[in-house]
Amino acid sequence: MRFFNFFSKKKNIVRKRKGNPDVYRIQNEDERMNWGMEKARLTLHYFEDCLTKPKKGQHYFSIKARIVDNETTEHIWLNDPSFDNQGNIFGTVGNEPINIS
């Protein structure tokens, strides 16, 4: 929890789950989190390069993906990610979703 308090002065909600990563509810208007997500989008090509030409020691990859189900949005881990010709990311769901099915 201490790590995420760094991102926001507002109280964030943590949901602990046995066998799955903890889930942190971060405010939509959290500037640092939004900056971090924007930076991730802008540098996604570096991640794709590592997937296609991994360097020594780079053997396990996962990425957080935004999943929208009707009006509900959840960010979940995708393991073994890959890109198609149009830049879409595919992978295996790496944790149990909470709010989407």
C-alpha positions as CSV (number, residue, x, y, z in Angstrom):
1,M,0.0,0.0,0.0
2,R,2.9,2.4,0.8
3,F,4.0,2.3,-2.9
4,F,0.6,3.4,-4.2
5,N,0.3,6.2,-1.6
6,F,3.2,7.7,-3.4
7,F,1.0,8.2,-6.4
8,S,-1.9,9.9,-4.7
9,K,-2.7,11.9,-1.6
10,K,-6.2,10.6,-1.7
11,K,-7.0,7.4,0.1
12,N,-6.8,4.4,-2.3
13,I,-8.7,1.2,-1.7
14,V,-6.9,-2.1,-1.6
15,R,-8.6,-5.4,-2.1
16,K,-6.4,-8.4,-1.0
17,R,-7.0,-11.7,-2.8
18,K,-5.5,-15.1,-2.0
19,G,-3.6,-16.5,-5.0
20,N,-4.0,-13.3,-7.0
21,P,-2.3,-9.9,-6.9
22,D,-3.8,-7.3,-4.7
23,V,-6.2,-4.9,-6.5
24,Y,-5.7,-1.2,-5.9
25,R,-8.5,1.3,-6.7
26,I,-6.8,4.5,-7.9
27,Q,-8.8,7.6,-8.6
28,N,-9.4,8.3,-12.3
29,E,-8.0,11.8,-11.9
30,D,-4.7,10.7,-10.3
31,E,-2.2,12.7,-12.3
32,R,0.8,10.5,-11.6
33,M,-1.0,7.3,-12.5
34,N,-2.3,8.9,-15.7
35,W,1.2,10.1,-16.5
36,G,2.6,6.6,-15.9
37,M,0.0,5.0,-18.2
38,E,0.7,7.6,-20.9
39,K,4.4,7.0,-20.7
40,A,3.7,3.2,-21.0
41,R,1.7,3.8,-24.2
42,L,4.4,6.1,-25.6
43,T,7.2,3.5,-25.0
44,L,5.2,0.4,-26.0
45,H,7.4,-0.1,-29.0
46,Y,10.4,-0.8,-26.8
47,F,8.4,-3.6,-25.1
48,E,7.4,-5.0,-28.5
49,D,11.1,-5.0,-29.5
50,C,12.0,-7.0,-26.3
51,L,9.3,-9.5,-27.1
52,T,10.5,-10.1,-30.6
53,K,14.3,-10.0,-29.8
54,P,14.7,-10.7,-26.1
55,K,18.1,-10.0,-24.7
56,K,19.9,-12.4,-22.4
57,G,17.9,-12.8,-19.2
58,Q,14.6,-11.6,-20.7
59,H,12.4,-14.6,-20.8
60,Y,9.1,-13.8,-19.0
61,F,6.9,-11.0,-20.1
62,S,3.5,-9.7,-19.0
63,I,1.6,-6.4,-19.5
64,K,-1.3,-4.7,-17.9
65,A,-4.3,-4.4,-20.3
66,R,-7.4,-2.2,-20.1
67,I,-10.5,-4.4,-20.5
68,V,-13.9,-2.8,-21.0
69,D,-17.1,-4.8,-20.5
70,N,-20.1,-2.7,-21.1
71,E,-19.6,0.3,-18.8
72,T,-17.1,-1.5,-16.5
73,T,-13.3,-1.1,-16.9
74,E,-10.7,-3.2,-15.3
75,H,-6.9,-3.5,-15.8
76,I,-5.7,-7.0,-15.8
77,W,-2.4,-8.8,-16.4
78,L,-1.8,-10.5,-19.7
79,N,0.9,-13.2,-19.6
80,D,2.9,-14.3,-22.7
81,P,1.8,-11.2,-24.7
82,S,2.1,-10.9,-28.4
83,F,1.3,-8.3,-31.0
84,D,-0.6,-8.7,-34.3
85,N,0.1,-6.8,-37.5
86,Q,-2.1,-3.9,-36.4
87,G,-0.4,-3.4,-33.0
88,N,-3.1,-5.1,-30.9
89,I,-1.9,-7.0,-27.9
90,F,-3.0,-10.6,-27.1
91,G,-2.1,-12.8,-24.2
92,T,-3.3,-15.2,-21.5
93,V,-5.2,-13.6,-18.6
94,G,-2.8,-13.7,-15.7
95,N,-5.1,-12.9,-12.8
96,E,-8.8,-13.4,-11.9
97,P,-10.8,-10.4,-12.9
98,I,-13.0,-8.8,-10.3
99,N,-15.6,-6.7,-12.1
100,I,-15.7,-8.1,-15.6
101,S,-16.6,-11.5,-17.0
